[in-house]
Every structure is written in structure tokens, then in C-alpha cells.
Amino acid sequence: MGLVTRIRKEWFIVGIVLVILSAKLQPSIGVKGGPLKPEVTVAYIAVSLIFFNSGLSLKTEELTSALLHVRLHLFVQSFTLIFFPLAVWLLLKVLSLTAIDQWLLRGLQTVSCMPPPVSSAVILTKAVGGNEAAAIFNSAFGSFLGIVVTPLLLLLFLGSSSSVPFSSIFSQLFMTVVVPLILGQVCRGFLREFLERQKPPFGAISSAVLLMIIYTTFCETFSNPSIELDPTSLLLVGLIIFSIQISFMLLTFAFSTRPGSRFSPADTVAIMFCSTHKSLTLGIPMLKIVFEGYEHLSLISVPLLIYHPAQILLGSVLVPTIRSWMTSRQKAVKLSALQPI
């Protein structure tokens, strides 16, 4: 694959690097009161646009086929929104004794509180040949659930260093997250045939808006000379993120394949990806709302910016191995069904 083709395919990851570098070179453009006016364009317009776009793109009409698989959905949502945050919280009790930057460690906790992503878990489940309907359901349902649960988890585990009262935080969440999401779903009901025919680039639109949010977040950081990022801490956090992803994928695999679990091999694939993946598209805007005015916001956002490409990279590398396992298991199940009793 040529360099230009690779850059086109991974344009969002390249974009993250470029906007952070741009923020470092000229932070005054994206700070509050600067030319971009992020207190309006980002806090309200950009965040609302992302969630309207999510509402417009979520194919909730396709979820009925997966609706009755309650045990699988309960497992995924409980793992990602209860077990994951608690496990990371316990891990951070140990890591807080080390020299790793404490703000980056708080960022790891914010990662754990995020809902599953709308796209990557579904794409990887489909690439393997797993239960795509279950992956779509849990991604969509997790996104809706995350609107309420994620801010509560963030406030529970991290508190809010914002001077904004909780009532204002949740009213802004309602106006910039819930309302646009519902409006997007209503519009989808009227425009479904057109959207299916034209296939607008929903993912690219959200990603482009997300780059603007990331840019202004880092402009705030680089405009504050008292905040520095320790390279050693950054490297260690990256290694910890990969370790968490691998460990949790193995854990979900072990739980969903144990005797008596009653999950099919295709279910296991959906469980592994949906339970361990976290949403950057929904996460960054929520952090921006809950921690409005927080001078260390960009530092606690860094682990989520690392987690996103890491989960896609790791998942892509494991696709052939997981597909091979699933195929062999499905053949074994068919052969055992054909055996005479």
C-alpha cells in the first residue's frame, strides 16, 4: 500500500497529530475569546452537530433482530459501564503510587467511563463474520445509555473541577447531546430512503468536527505555560492502554466461551469488540461539557486519543486470528450436531 493511500485511509489519525502540532504553534487562535470563539462554536455548535449526525446515522430500525438477545446485551453493557470503570479505578490505586503523571492517570479513568463506539466495534465484528446485529445493537444502545451513565460515572470517579453547577452541566448535556440525537433520529425517519441511497459520509463529518474540538482543547493547554506533558509518562500510559485492551479482550473471551455460557462463536466476537472498545466521538464532547474550564482537560483527554487508534490497530491485527478461531469452532459445533446420539 502506497504512502498516499495509507494517509488517505488513516487521515483522521494524521489529522489528530496535525491539529495538536497546529495548536502548539499558534494556540491563540483556538482559546476562549480567540478568532474561533470555541465557547460558542465548539461548546454548542460542534458538539450538537456531532450528536445530530450520530442520530441521523444510527440505524435503529435494524436493531429489532437483535433485541431479544438480552443476556448478550446485559453482559456487554455491564462489562463496559460497570466492570471496566471499577477495574481501572482499582488499577489506578496502584498506579497512583508511581511517578506517572497523575492527570494522564485520571485520563485513563475517563476512558473507562466511555460508552462503546458507534462504528469500530461493528466494523471489526463484520470483518470477522461475527454477530453484526448484536454489535450494531450494543453500539447504538450503548451510545444512548452513555448519554446518561457516562457523565454520572465521570462525576462519581473524578468529581468536577468546573465552577459550573451539576444542574447546568446536565442541562447543557440535554440541549447539546440528547436533543440533537433525538432530532437526528426523527429526521432519519423522514429521510431513510434518501440516506440509504446516497450514503452520506457520516463518519467523516463527525471526525472532521471532532478534529476542531481536539484542536481548541489543546490550544487551551498550550496557552497555559504551567502545563507540561512528561514523555515517559505518555509512553507508559500507551503501554498500559494496550495491556488493558489485550487483558480485557482475553477476559471477555474466557467468560463468553466458558461451559454453560450459551454464547455462539459469532456472539463471542461481538462481545469481545463491543465490551472493550470506547467511543472517542462521544467521549471528547462529553469531557468538554463536564469539565468545562478545566485547565488540565487536554491532559485527561490524551489517553482517550491514544485508546481510539490503539483499539482499531489491535482489532485489525487480531481479525485473521479471531476469524480462524470462529470458523473452526462453528465447524466443530456442526460436526457435533451431526454425530449420532
C-alpha positions in Angstrom: 0.0 0.0 0.0 1.5 3.4 -1.1 2.1 6.2 1.3 -0.6 8.5 -0.1 -3.2 5.6 0.1 -2.2 4.9 3.7 -2.5 8.6 4.6 -6.0 8.7 2.9 -7.1 5.6 4.8 -5.7 6.9 8.2 -6.5 10.6 7.6 -8.2 11.0 11.0 -5.1 9.8 12.9 -2.9 12.0 10.8 -5.4 14.9 11.4 -5.1 14.4 15.2 -1.3 14.8 15.0 -1.6 17.9 12.7 -4.2 19.7 14.8 -2.1 19.1 18.0 1.0 20.5 16.3 -1.0 23.4 14.9 -2.3 24.2 18.4 1.3 24.1 19.7 2.5 26.5 17.0 -0.4 29.0 17.3 -2.6 28.4 20.4 -4.1 31.9 20.5 -6.4 31.0 17.6 -8.4 28.4 19.4 -8.5 29.7 23.0 -11.6 31.3 24.6 -12.2 34.7 23.1 -9.9 33.9 20.2 -10.9 34.0 16.5 -12.6 30.6 16.6 -14.7 31.5 19.6 -14.7 27.9 21.0 -17.0 28.9 23.8 -19.8 29.1 21.2 -18.6 27.2 18.1 -17.3 24.2 20.0 -19.3 24.1 23.2 -22.7 24.3 21.4 -22.5 24.1 17.6 -19.7 21.5 17.1 -21.0 19.2 19.9 -24.6 19.4 18.8 -23.6 18.7 15.2 -21.7 15.5 16.2 -24.7 14.1 18.1 -27.2 15.2 15.4 -25.0 13.4 12.9 -25.0 10.3 15.2 -28.8 10.4 15.4 -29.1 10.7 11.7 -26.7 7.7 11.1 -27.8 5.3 13.8 -29.8 2.5 12.1 -32.1 1.8 14.9 -34.6 0.3 12.5 -32.2 -2.6 12.1 -32.0 -3.4 15.8 -35.2 -5.5 16.1 -33.5 -8.7 15.1 -31.0 -8.4 17.9 -33.4 -7.0 20.5 -34.3 -10.3 22.2 -30.7 -11.4 22.8 -30.9 -9.9 26.3 -28.1 -11.9 28.0 -25.6 -10.8 25.5 -26.6 -7.1 25.7 -26.6 -7.3 29.5 -23.1 -8.8 29.5 -21.7 -6.1 27.1 -23.3 -3.1 28.8 -22.5 -4.3 32.4 -18.9 -5.1 31.4 -18.2 -1.7 29.6 -20.1 0.6 32.0 -19.7 -1.2 35.4 -16.8 -3.7 35.4 -14.5 -1.7 33.2 -14.6 1.6 35.3 -14.3 -0.3 38.6 -11.3 -2.4 37.3 -9.5 0.7 36.1 -10.3 2.5 39.3 -8.6 -0.3 41.3 -5.7 -0.4 38.9 -5.2 3.4 39.4 -5.0 2.9 43.1 -1.7 1.1 42.4 -0.5 3.3 39.6 -1.0 6.4 41.6 1.9 5.3 43.8 4.2 5.5 40.7 5.8 8.6 39.1 3.3 8.5 36.1 1.7 11.9 35.5 -1.5 12.0 37.7 -3.5 13.8 35.1 -2.8 11.1 32.5 -3.9 8.5 35.1 -7.2 10.5 35.5 -7.4 10.3 31.8 -7.3 6.5 32.0 -10.3 6.7 34.3 -12.2 8.9 31.8 -11.5 6.2 29.1 -13.1 3.5 31.3 -16.3 5.6 31.7 -16.9 5.9 28.0 -19.7 4.0 26.1 -18.9 1.7 23.2 -18.2 3.4 19.9 -20.8 3.6 17.1 -18.5 2.3 14.3 -15.2 0.5 15.1 -16.7 -2.5 17.1 -19.3 -3.0 14.3 -16.7 -2.8 11.5 -14.4 -5.3 13.2 -17.2 -7.7 14.1 -18.4 -7.7 10.5 -14.8 -8.2 9.2 -14.5 -11.4 11.3 -18.0 -12.6 10.4 -19.4 -12.3 13.9 -22.9 -11.3 15.2 -23.1 -8.0 13.4 -26.7 -7.3 14.5 -25.7 -7.7 18.2 -22.7 -5.4 17.6 -25.0 -2.8 16.0 -27.5 -3.0 18.8 -24.9 -2.7 21.6 -23.1 0.2 19.9 -26.4 2.1 19.4 -27.9 1.2 22.7 -24.6 1.9 24.5 -24.5 5.4 22.8 -27.9 6.2 24.2 -27.1 4.8 27.6 -23.8 6.6 27.7 -25.5 10.0 27.4 -26.8 9.5 31.0 -24.4 7.0 32.5 -21.0 8.4 31.3 -21.4 11.9 32.8 -22.5 10.3 36.1 -19.5 7.9 36.1 -17.2 10.8 35.3 -18.5 12.8 38.2 -18.5 9.8 40.5 -14.9 8.8 39.8 -13.3 12.2 39.1 -15.6 14.8 40.5 -15.9 18.1 38.6 -13.3 20.8 38.8 -15.6 23.1 36.9 -17.2 26.0 38.6 -20.4 25.1 36.7 -23.1 23.5 38.9 -24.2 20.0 38.2 -27.7 21.3 37.1 -26.0 23.4 34.4 -23.8 20.5 33.3 -26.8 18.2 32.8 -29.0 20.9 31.2 -26.1 21.6 28.6 -25.8 17.8 28.1 -29.5 17.6 27.4 -29.5 20.6 24.9 -26.3 19.7 23.1 -26.4 15.8 23.2 -29.9 14.5 23.8 -32.0 16.9 21.8 -29.7 16.8 18.6 -29.6 13.0 18.9 -33.4 12.7 19.0 -33.8 15.3 16.2 -31.3 13.2 14.1 -33.4 10.1 14.7 -36.6 11.9 13.8 -35.1 13.3 10.6 -33.8 9.8 9.7 -37.4 8.6 9.9 -38.3 11.0 7.1 -35.1 10.7 5.1 -34.3 7.0 5.4 -34.6 6.1 1.7 -32.6 9.1 0.6 -29.9 8.3 3.2 -29.7 4.7 2.2 -29.4 5.6 -1.5 -26.9 8.5 -1.1 -24.9 7.0 1.8 -23.6 10.4 3.2 -20.1 10.2 4.9 -21.4 10.4 8.4 -18.1 9.1 9.9 -16.0 11.6 8.0 -18.3 14.5 9.1 -18.1 13.6 12.8 -14.4 13.1 12.6 -13.8 16.4 10.9 -15.8 18.2 13.6 -14.0 16.2 16.3 -10.7 17.5 15.0 -11.8 21.0 15.6 -12.8 20.1 19.2 -9.4 18.4 19.8 -7.6 21.5 18.3 -9.3 24.0 20.6 -8.8 21.7 23.6 -5.0 21.7 23.0 -5.0 25.4 22.2 -6.2 25.9 25.8 -3.4 23.7 27.1 -0.5 25.2 25.1 -1.6 28.7 26.0 -1.0 27.8 29.7 2.8 27.5 30.1 2.4 25.9 33.6 1.2 22.6 32.0 3.8 20.2 30.6 3.5 16.6 29.3 6.0 14.1 30.5 7.2 11.9 27.6 8.0 8.9 29.9 4.5 9.1 31.4 3.0 9.3 27.9 4.9 6.1 26.8 3.9 4.2 30.0 0.3 5.2 29.6 0.4 3.9 26.0 1.7 0.6 27.1 -0.9 0.4 29.9 -3.7 1.1 27.4 -2.5 -1.8 25.1 -2.2 -4.1 28.2 -5.8 -3.2 29.3 -7.2 -3.9 25.8 -5.5 -7.2 25.5 -6.3 -8.3 29.0 -10.0 -7.3 28.7 -10.4 -9.0 25.3 -9.0 -12.2 26.8 -11.2 -11.8 29.8 -14.4 -11.4 27.7 -13.3 -14.3 25.5 -12.9 -16.5 28.6 -16.3 -15.5 30.1 -18.2 -15.9 26.8 -16.7 -19.3 25.9 -16.8 -21.0 29.3 -19.1 -24.1 29.6 -22.7 -23.1 30.1 -22.3 -19.6 28.8 -24.7 -20.4 25.8 -23.0 -17.8 23.6 -22.3 -18.8 20.0 -18.8 -18.2 18.5 -20.3 -15.3 16.5 -21.7 -13.8 19.8 -18.2 -14.1 21.4 -16.7 -12.0 18.6 -19.3 -9.2 19.1 -18.8 -9.4 22.9 -15.0 -9.1 22.6 -15.1 -5.9 20.5 -18.2 -4.2 21.9 -17.1 -4.7 25.6 -13.6 -3.4 25.2 -13.9 -0.6 22.6 -14.6 3.0 23.8 -16.1 5.9 21.9 -13.8 8.9 21.0 -16.6 10.6 19.0 -19.0 10.7 22.0 -16.3 10.9 24.7 -14.4 14.1 23.8 -17.6 16.3 23.5 -18.8 14.9 26.9 -15.5 15.7 28.6 -15.7 19.2 27.1 -19.1 19.7 28.7 -18.5 18.0 32.1 -15.0 19.6 32.6 -15.7 23.0 31.1 -13.0 25.5 32.2 -10.8 22.6 33.5 -7.1 23.7 32.8 -6.0 20.0 32.6 -8.7 18.9 30.2 -6.4 18.2 27.3 -4.1 16.1 29.5 -7.0 13.9 30.7 -8.2 13.7 27.1 -4.8 12.2 25.9 -5.4 8.6 27.0 -8.7 8.6 25.0 -6.9 10.0 22.0 -4.4 7.0 22.3 -7.1 4.4 23.1 -9.0 5.1 19.9 -6.3 4.3 17.3 -4.9 1.5 19.6 -8.3 -0.4 19.7 -8.6 -0.2 15.9 -4.9 -1.2 15.3 -5.1 -4.1 17.8 -8.5 -5.2 16.5 -7.4 -5.1 12.9 -4.3 -7.2 13.7 -6.4 -9.8 15.5 -9.1 -10.1 12.8 -7.5 -13.1 11.0 -6.8 -15.0 14.2 -10.3 -14.5 15.6 -11.9 -15.4 12.2 -9.8 -18.6 12.1 -10.9 -19.5 15.7 -14.6 -18.7 15.0 -14.6 -20.8 11.8 -13.1 -23.8 13.4 -15.5 -23.6 16.4 -18.5 -23.3 14.1 -17.3 -26.4 12.2 -16.9 -28.3 15.4 -20.4 -27.3 16.5 -21.9 -28.5 13.2 -20.0 -31.8 13.4 -21.1 -32.5 16.9 -24.7 -31.8 15.9 -24.4 -34.4 13.1 -23.0 -37.0 15.4 -25.5 -39.8 16.2 -26.7 -39.9 19.8 
